Structure formats: structure tokens, C-alpha cells
């Protein structure tokens, strides 16, 4: 069953929001013309790690950013600090980019856990596969950030056969990373990316 593009009033109050405006209307129009829709509901929490899979094409980023803008979700992503220079840096910040210092003593996971501790609201988006190739195992960074920051994981799936972005149930991590990851991967099993599934 096809979903719809959420209106601002339908978003939970504690979910980080973007301002409404012509860009959001434009993105909603593009998604409608291209046949993409949203299925599910957003959790009413101020902080989480959003994981998006299957990640099999650069088109995932296009549809994901369009949907983020269309519904007004203030979801951030990580990028190396060197990219945040000049005009590209300004664009990345507007799109929700967070600069990561890969040469710092504290690694990427520690930097993000620290940021979660300092901010009142933060939704962080991560592709757990870390690449567009089919990966039988996910990278552990998303789990270590969520577990270390004490925030839940929110699974979101790209399902290309019916052009939907599916919102999953909120998932609290335990001390057993391997079991947690397998449970999350099981939720993704029915969904098919542009070129492959999980």
C-alpha cells in the first residue's frame, strides 16, 4: 500500500524539524512526480541513530535527501572535515553535514558520542553497509555510536519495487552487538534496493 509525504503537522513534536518553505514544496513535488512515497510513522524522540539500507546506488542519497527536505526532517550525516571548505562546505552544512576530524585522537565514534552528549536534539543518519556493494556484514560504527550515546536505532529501508521509503520500529541496543545487528538485518530482509537487498 502506497504511503504519502508527511505534512509538517504530522511530524512528532520532539523530532528535529526543518522550516517549511518553497524548497520543501519543490521536493514534495519532485517525489510525487517520480512516484516515491513514505510508509510508516516517525518516533517522537529528540535523539537517535537512523540507519538506511539497502544501500546499493547513489540514487539512495538523492531520494533520501529529497525525502528529508520534503517532510522537514532535520537529519544529519557525517563527512570528513576537509570537505567543509568553500562553497561545498556551506552546501554540506545546509544539507545537514557534520564535519568529522579523521586525524583527531578521538575517532569518529567518540566524536559523535560527544556530540550527542552536548546537543539537546540530534538525528544522525548512517548507511550501515558503508558502501554500495553488497556486504554480508555491516560496519559496527552505527551500533557503537548509538550504544555509547545511549540513543535508539531507527531503521529506514529503501524498497525500489514500489518506490517506497519504509520506516521501521525504534530499536534499543543491548550489550550484545552481534545479536542486535542480526535482529536489525532480519527487519530489512523483505526490502530490495535498486541493485540488491540485504
JOWOQUI-V445535 format. One record per residue. N is the residue number from 1. PHI is phi in radians with two decimals (none if undefined). BURIAL is # if it has 24 or more other ideal C-beta (glycine too) atoms within 12 Angstrom, else .. D_FIRST is the distance of its C-alpha to the first C-alpha in Angstrom with 2 decimals. Layout:
n=N phi=PHI burial=BURIAL d_first=D_FIRST
n=N phi=PHI burial=BURIAL d_first=D_FIRST
//
This chain:
n=1 phi=none burial=. d_first=0.00
n=2 phi=-1.30 burial=. d_first=3.78
n=3 phi=-1.74 burial=# d_first=6.54
n=4 phi=-2.53 burial=. d_first=10.09
n=5 phi=-1.50 burial=# d_first=13.57
n=6 phi=-1.13 burial=# d_first=15.43
n=7 phi=-1.49 burial=. d_first=18.58
n=8 phi=-0.94 burial=. d_first=21.79
n=9 phi=-1.17 burial=. d_first=22.18
n=10 phi=-1.53 burial=. d_first=18.97
n=11 phi=-1.38 burial=# d_first=20.34
n=12 phi=-1.05 burial=# d_first=22.39
n=13 phi=-1.12 burial=. d_first=26.11
n=14 phi=-1.54 burial=. d_first=27.39
n=15 phi=-1.27 burial=# d_first=25.00
n=16 phi=-1.09 burial=# d_first=27.06
n=17 phi=-1.96 burial=# d_first=26.28
n=18 phi=-1.76 burial=# d_first=27.39
n=19 phi=-1.22 burial=. d_first=28.94
n=20 phi=-1.36 burial=. d_first=27.14
n=21 phi=2.94 burial=. d_first=28.56
n=22 phi=-1.15 burial=. d_first=28.32
n=23 phi=-1.12 burial=. d_first=27.10
n=24 phi=-1.15 burial=# d_first=23.93
n=25 phi=-1.11 burial=. d_first=23.38
n=26 phi=-1.09 burial=. d_first=24.11
n=27 phi=-1.12 burial=# d_first=21.65
n=28 phi=-1.08 burial=# d_first=18.82
n=29 phi=-1.14 burial=. d_first=19.92
n=30 phi=-1.11 burial=. d_first=20.07
n=31 phi=-1.09 burial=# d_first=16.58
n=32 phi=-1.11 burial=. d_first=15.29
n=33 phi=-1.10 burial=. d_first=17.62
n=34 phi=-1.50 burial=. d_first=16.62
n=35 phi=1.51 burial=. d_first=12.87
n=36 phi=-1.58 burial=# d_first=12.17
n=37 phi=-2.53 burial=# d_first=10.10
n=38 phi=-2.04 burial=# d_first=10.25
n=39 phi=-2.21 burial=# d_first=8.28
n=40 phi=2.09 burial=# d_first=10.81
n=41 phi=-2.24 burial=. d_first=14.23
n=42 phi=-1.55 burial=# d_first=17.61
n=43 phi=-1.34 burial=# d_first=20.64
n=44 phi=-1.63 burial=. d_first=23.60
n=45 phi=-2.32 burial=# d_first=26.23
n=46 phi=-1.44 burial=. d_first=28.70
n=47 phi=-2.39 burial=# d_first=29.05
n=48 phi=-2.93 burial=# d_first=26.98
n=49 phi=-1.91 burial=# d_first=26.56
n=50 phi=-1.61 burial=# d_first=23.15
n=51 phi=-1.93 burial=# d_first=22.65
n=52 phi=-2.08 burial=# d_first=20.43
n=53 phi=-2.77 burial=# d_first=19.95
n=54 phi=-1.16 burial=# d_first=19.97
n=55 phi=-1.82 burial=# d_first=22.41
n=56 phi=-2.19 burial=# d_first=23.28
n=57 phi=-2.71 burial=# d_first=23.90
n=58 phi=-1.16 burial=. d_first=25.49
n=59 phi=-1.11 burial=. d_first=22.40
n=60 phi=-0.99 burial=# d_first=20.76
n=61 phi=-1.12 burial=. d_first=23.35
n=62 phi=-1.10 burial=. d_first=22.74
n=63 phi=-1.13 burial=# d_first=18.99
n=64 phi=-1.12 burial=# d_first=19.76
n=65 phi=-1.19 burial=# d_first=22.63
n=66 phi=-1.09 burial=# d_first=20.88
n=67 phi=-1.16 burial=# d_first=18.08
n=68 phi=-0.99 burial=# d_first=20.89
n=69 phi=-1.22 burial=# d_first=22.83
n=70 phi=-1.10 burial=# d_first=20.09
n=71 phi=-1.63 burial=# d_first=19.24
n=72 phi=1.40 burial=# d_first=22.88
n=73 phi=-1.54 burial=# d_first=22.69
n=74 phi=-1.56 burial=# d_first=26.20
n=75 phi=-1.78 burial=# d_first=25.52
n=76 phi=-1.80 burial=# d_first=28.62
n=77 phi=-2.49 burial=# d_first=29.45
n=78 phi=-1.66 burial=# d_first=32.76
n=79 phi=-2.62 burial=# d_first=34.98
n=80 phi=-1.11 burial=. d_first=38.61
n=81 phi=-0.99 burial=. d_first=41.08
n=82 phi=-1.07 burial=. d_first=42.75
n=83 phi=-1.33 burial=. d_first=39.79
n=84 phi=-1.57 burial=. d_first=40.27
n=85 phi=-2.23 burial=. d_first=43.22
n=86 phi=1.17 burial=. d_first=43.72
n=87 phi=-1.04 burial=. d_first=40.99
n=88 phi=-1.09 burial=. d_first=38.41
n=89 phi=-1.06 burial=. d_first=39.05
n=90 phi=-1.10 burial=. d_first=38.34
n=91 phi=-1.15 burial=. d_first=35.06
n=92 phi=-1.06 burial=# d_first=34.01
n=93 phi=-1.10 burial=. d_first=34.89
n=94 phi=-1.11 burial=. d_first=32.84
n=95 phi=-1.38 burial=# d_first=29.81
n=96 phi=1.89 burial=# d_first=30.34
n=97 phi=-1.20 burial=# d_first=32.64
n=98 phi=-2.06 burial=# d_first=34.96
n=99 phi=-1.25 burial=# d_first=38.16
n=100 phi=-2.01 burial=# d_first=39.16
n=101 phi=-1.54 burial=. d_first=42.81
n=102 phi=-1.31 burial=. d_first=42.85
n=103 phi=-1.70 burial=. d_first=46.64
n=104 phi=-1.29 burial=. d_first=46.78
n=105 phi=-1.07 burial=. d_first=48.23
n=106 phi=-1.44 burial=. d_first=45.02
n=107 phi=-1.29 burial=. d_first=42.20
n=108 phi=-1.00 burial=# d_first=38.67
n=109 phi=-1.09 burial=# d_first=37.45
n=110 phi=-1.12 burial=. d_first=40.41
n=111 phi=-1.08 burial=# d_first=40.01
n=112 phi=-1.30 burial=# d_first=36.41
n=113 phi=-1.07 burial=# d_first=37.33
n=114 phi=-1.08 burial=. d_first=40.16
n=115 phi=-1.14 burial=# d_first=37.92
n=116 phi=-1.03 burial=# d_first=35.54
n=117 phi=-1.20 burial=. d_first=38.70
n=118 phi=-1.65 burial=. d_first=39.92
n=119 phi=-1.85 burial=. d_first=36.85
n=120 phi=-1.32 burial=. d_first=35.42
n=121 phi=-2.36 burial=# d_first=31.89
n=122 phi=-2.90 burial=# d_first=30.45
n=123 phi=-1.88 burial=# d_first=27.04
n=124 phi=-1.95 burial=# d_first=27.84
n=125 phi=-1.69 burial=# d_first=25.43
n=126 phi=-2.46 burial=# d_first=26.46
n=127 phi=-1.58 burial=# d_first=25.34
n=128 phi=-1.12 burial=# d_first=26.61
n=129 phi=-1.30 burial=# d_first=27.32
n=130 phi=1.32 burial=. d_first=29.72
n=131 phi=-2.83 burial=. d_first=29.43
n=132 phi=-1.47 burial=. d_first=27.15
n=133 phi=-1.27 burial=. d_first=28.71
n=134 phi=-1.16 burial=. d_first=27.24
n=135 phi=-2.13 burial=. d_first=28.87
n=136 phi=-1.17 burial=. d_first=29.26
n=137 phi=-2.26 burial=. d_first=30.30
n=138 phi=-1.53 burial=# d_first=29.17
n=139 phi=-1.25 burial=. d_first=31.75
n=140 phi=-1.61 burial=# d_first=32.70
n=141 phi=-0.99 burial=# d_first=33.14
n=142 phi=-1.06 burial=# d_first=29.89
n=143 phi=-1.17 burial=# d_first=30.74
n=144 phi=-1.16 burial=# d_first=34.37
n=145 phi=-1.17 burial=# d_first=33.58
n=146 phi=-1.06 burial=# d_first=31.20
n=147 phi=-1.16 burial=# d_first=33.60
n=148 phi=-1.18 burial=# d_first=36.66
n=149 phi=-1.51 burial=# d_first=35.36
n=150 phi=1.22 burial=. d_first=34.05
n=151 phi=-2.08 burial=# d_first=30.53
n=152 phi=-1.37 burial=# d_first=27.16
n=153 phi=-1.80 burial=# d_first=24.85
n=154 phi=-2.06 burial=# d_first=21.31
n=155 phi=-1.38 burial=# d_first=19.16
n=156 phi=-2.28 burial=# d_first=16.70
n=157 phi=-2.06 burial=# d_first=15.15
n=158 phi=-1.58 burial=# d_first=14.76
n=159 phi=-2.13 burial=# d_first=12.32
n=160 phi=-1.21 burial=# d_first=13.61
n=161 phi=-0.96 burial=. d_first=12.07
n=162 phi=-2.06 burial=. d_first=8.88
n=163 phi=0.93 burial=# d_first=10.91
n=164 phi=-2.14 burial=# d_first=9.44
n=165 phi=-1.88 burial=# d_first=11.93
n=166 phi=-1.74 burial=# d_first=11.18
n=167 phi=-1.72 burial=# d_first=13.58
n=168 phi=-1.68 burial=# d_first=15.34
n=169 phi=-1.39 burial=. d_first=17.92
n=170 phi=-1.15 burial=# d_first=21.34
n=171 phi=-2.22 burial=# d_first=23.87
n=172 phi=-1.60 burial=. d_first=27.63
n=173 phi=-1.29 burial=# d_first=29.97
n=174 phi=-2.05 burial=. d_first=32.80
n=175 phi=-1.44 burial=. d_first=36.09
n=176 phi=-1.87 burial=. d_first=34.73
n=177 phi=-1.06 burial=# d_first=33.10
n=178 phi=-1.04 burial=. d_first=32.56
n=179 phi=-1.18 burial=. d_first=30.68
n=180 phi=-1.02 burial=# d_first=28.56
n=181 phi=-1.12 burial=# d_first=27.58
n=182 phi=-1.13 burial=. d_first=26.78
n=183 phi=-1.15 burial=. d_first=24.50
n=184 phi=-1.16 burial=# d_first=22.63
n=185 phi=-1.09 burial=# d_first=22.50
n=186 phi=-1.11 burial=. d_first=21.16
n=187 phi=-1.11 burial=# d_first=18.08
n=188 phi=-1.37 burial=# d_first=17.53
n=189 phi=-0.91 burial=. d_first=18.19
n=190 phi=-1.32 burial=. d_first=14.73
n=191 phi=-1.68 burial=# d_first=14.18
n=192 phi=-2.15 burial=# d_first=15.84
n=193 phi=-1.32 burial=# d_first=17.74
n=194 phi=-1.07 burial=# d_first=19.17
n=195 phi=-2.09 burial=. d_first=22.09
n=196 phi=-2.90 burial=. d_first=21.63
n=197 phi=-1.70 burial=# d_first=19.94
n=198 phi=-1.34 burial=# d_first=21.82
//
